[in-house]
Amino acid sequence: MLQSPARTFRTILALLAGTAPLSAQEAQLEPGEPQYVIISFDGASHIEQWERSRALARETGASFTYFLSCVFVLNAEDRSRYQPPEMAAGRSNVGFAQSKAEVAARLDQIWNARAEGHEIASHGCGHFDGGGWGVQAWLQEFDQFETLMREAWTSNGLEGEPAGWASFVKDEIRGFRAPYLSTGPGLFTALAKSGFDYDASTVSNGPQMPGSRNGVVTFQLPMIPEGPKQKPVIAMDYNLYVRHSGGEEQPENASAYAERAYSAFKAAFDAQQSGDRIPLQIGYHFTLMNGGAYWDALERFARDVCVREDVRCLSYTDYLKVAPAEALDG
């Protein structure tokens, strides 16, 4: 008999933990097991969106994962401190912070979000397509991320570095999502060498339970049905933006696009809640596209589902904490 998706993941977690997999009877989903929803944000730049997302979390009881690009804690005047792989120092596809005051505000958001139970994870630094990078290139990018994050307060001449900042950077940032969702053969070896717990860069045809590669848990953003023809699209705001308007701003259609995005998320959620209860993953950015349509849809979705008793909207790291506990406890 084929294993259920939930049981397969429990088996992977048990093997990674060095414990025996559960029996078929023990591995069945318990009645009333929550429907998990994992919402994440890539880049994590604009202060206004930090504030807005944290307010949404407080309202709904959710916790989020923020995949941070480390160039946003580096002032543009000091851009040469960043050495990206295989190119000149000071390059970035997404720019840098425009002032030390901006860096200070962002560091404050990061630390407060952490205190509120959110996860800070890595999106690398310069937002380059690393699909052709080898292991050493990825290791260099990871090292640059850790160094620039660890030194963010001192390198910007900022006072008030929180006690524990350095250990937070070293020990708590354990997840990664590649820019452009572009992975390549060198990434997973480098992730394992660098001690990451998980990667969230790949894509699946519909929601899937996480797998593992080189000892790193792999999460896949799902393709979900969307729109009048129900064609699959990655459950991410940018992909909806391209689907709806070809990547061109159409704020006059914001309400229609918001309705389509919400309907797609809600249908994918309903299918899992009434089915296998595979975690539903949704990826976002801090950019408002098509007049903010997709953030409006996300807020409506979170206010609808995250407040329910049988739903938990949580970060990737928090999901990993509860998933093995369920396996071990049966």
Long-range contacts (C-beta under 8 A, 24 or more apart in sequence): 3-27, 4-28, 4-29, 4-276, 5-208, 5-209, 5-276, 5-278, 6-209, 6-276, 6-277, 6-278, 8-209, 9-209, 9-210, 9-211, 9-323, 10-323, 10-324, 10-326, 10-327, 12-210, 12-211, 12-212, 12-217, 13-217, 13-323, 13-324, 13-327, 14-324, 14-327, 14-328, 16-212, 16-215, 16-217, 17-324, 17-328, 19-328, 22-327, 22-330, 26-330, 27-327, 29-276, 29-277, 30-326, 32-310, 33-277, 33-326, 34-277, 34-310, 34-311, 34-312, 35-269, 35-272, 35-273, 35-277, 35-279, 35-280, 35-305, 35-310, 35-311, 35-312, 36-277, 36-279, 36-280, 36-311, 36-312, 36-313, 36-314, 36-319, 37-62, 37-269, 37-279, 37-280, 37-281, 37-282, 37-305, 37-306, 37-311, 37-312, 37-313, 37-314, 38-65, 38-219, 38-279, 38-280, 38-281, 38-282, 38-313, 38-314, 38-315, 38-316, 38-319, 39-64, 39-65, 39-281, 39-282, 39-284, 39-298, 39-302, 39-313, 40-64, 40-65, 40-66, 40-67, 40-121, 40-177, 40-200, 40-281, 40-282, 40-283, 40-284, 40-315, 40-316, 41-65, 41-66, 41-67, 41-283, 41-284, 41-285, 41-286, 42-67, 42-69, 42-123, 42-177, 42-179, 42-283, 42-284, 42-285, 42-286, 43-67, 43-68, 43-69, 43-72, 43-94, 43-123, 43-127, 43-285, 43-286, 43-287, 44-68, 44-69, 44-72, 44-110, 44-123, 44-286, 45-69, 45-72, 45-94, 45-106, 45-286, 46-286, 46-287, 47-102, 47-105, 47-106, 47-109, 49-286, 49-288, 49-295, 50-106, 50-109, 50-113, 50-286, 51-109, 52-295, 54-109, 54-112, 54-113, 54-116, 54-118, 56-298, 56-299, 56-302, 56-303, 57-116, 57-118, 58-116, 59-303, 60-302, 60-303, 60-306, 60-307, 60-313, 61-306, 61-307, 61-313, 62-302, 62-306, 62-313, 62-314, 63-116, 63-117, 63-118, 63-119, 63-313, 63-314, 63-315, 63-318, 64-113, 64-118, 64-119, 64-315, 65-118, 65-119, 65-121, 65-175, 65-200, 65-315, 65-316, 65-317, 66-110, 66-113, 66-118, 66-119, 66-120, 66-121, 67-121, 67-122, 67-123, 67-175, 67-176, 67-177, 67-200, 68-110, 68-120, 68-121, 68-122, 68-123, 68-149, 69-94, 69-123, 69-124, 69-125, 69-126, 69-127, 69-179, 70-122, 70-124, 70-125, 70-144, 70-145, 70-148, 70-149, 71-95, 71-96, 71-97, 71-125, 71-126, 71-127, 71-148, 72-96, 72-97, 72-103, 72-106, 73-97, 73-103, 73-106, 73-107, 73-148, 73-149, 73-152, 73-156, 74-103, 74-148, 74-152, 74-155, 75-99, 75-100, 75-102, 75-103, 75-156, 78-155, 78-156, 81-148, 81-155, 82-125, 82-126, 82-144, 82-148, 83-140, 83-144, 84-125, 84-126, 84-128, 84-140, 84-141, 84-144, 85-128, 85-130, 85-133, 85-136, 85-137, 85-138, 85-140, 85-141, 86-133, 86-137, 87-128, 91-126, 91-128, 92-125, 92-126, 92-127, 93-126, 93-127, 93-128, 93-179, 94-126, 94-127, 100-156, 100-157, 100-158, 103-152, 103-156, 103-158, 104-156, 104-158, 107-152, 107-153, 107-158, 111-162, 111-165, 114-168, 114-172, 117-315, 117-318, 118-315, 119-175, 119-315, 119-316, 119-317, 119-318, 120-168, 120-172, 120-173, 121-173, 121-174, 121-175, 121-176, 121-177, 121-200, 121-316, 121-317, 122-173, 122-175, 122-176, 122-177, 122-196, 123-176, 123-177, 123-178, 123-179, 124-176, 124-178, 124-179, 127-179, 127-180, 128-179, 129-179, 129-180, 129-182, 130-178, 130-179, 130-182, 130-183, 130-184, 130-186, 130-187, 131-180, 131-182, 131-183, 131-184, 132-184, 133-184, 133-186, 133-187, 134-185, 134-186, 135-186, 135-189, 135-190, 135-193, 136-186, 137-186, 138-186, 138-187, 138-190, 138-191, 139-190, 139-193, 139-194, 142-190, 142-194, 145-173, 146-170, 146-173, 149-173, 174-198, 174-317, 175-199, 175-200, 175-316, 175-317, 176-200, 176-201, 177-201, 177-283, 181-221, 181-234, 188-213, 188-214, 188-216, 188-218, 189-214, 191-216, 192-216, 197-317, 197-320, 198-316, 198-317, 198-320, 200-281, 200-283, 200-316, 203-234, 205-232, 206-232, 207-268, 207-272, 207-278, 207-279, 207-280, 207-281, 208-278, 209-278, 209-279, 217-320, 219-281, 219-316, 220-281, 221-281, 221-283, 222-268, 222-280, 222-281, 224-264, 224-265, 224-267, 224-268, 225-264, 225-267, 225-268, 226-260, 226-261, 226-263, 226-264, 227-260, 227-264, 233-264, 234-283, 235-264, 235-265, 235-268, 235-280, 235-281, 235-282, 235-283, 236-282, 236-283, 236-284, 237-261, 237-283, 237-284, 237-285, 237-287, 237-289, 237-294, 237-295, 237-298, 238-285, 238-287, 238-289, 240-264, 240-294, 241-289, 241-290, 241-294, 244-290, 244-293, 245-290, 249-289, 249-290, 249-291, 250-290, 250-291, 251-290, 251-291, 252-291, 253-290, 253-291, 253-293, 254-290, 254-291, 254-292, 254-293, 254-296, 255-293, 257-290, 257-293, 257-294, 257-297, 258-293, 258-294, 258-296, 258-297, 258-300, 259-297, 260-297, 261-293, 261-294, 261-297, 261-298, 262-297, 262-300, 262-301, 265-297, 265-298, 265-301, 266-301, 266-304, 266-305, 269-301, 269-305, 273-310, 273-311, 279-319
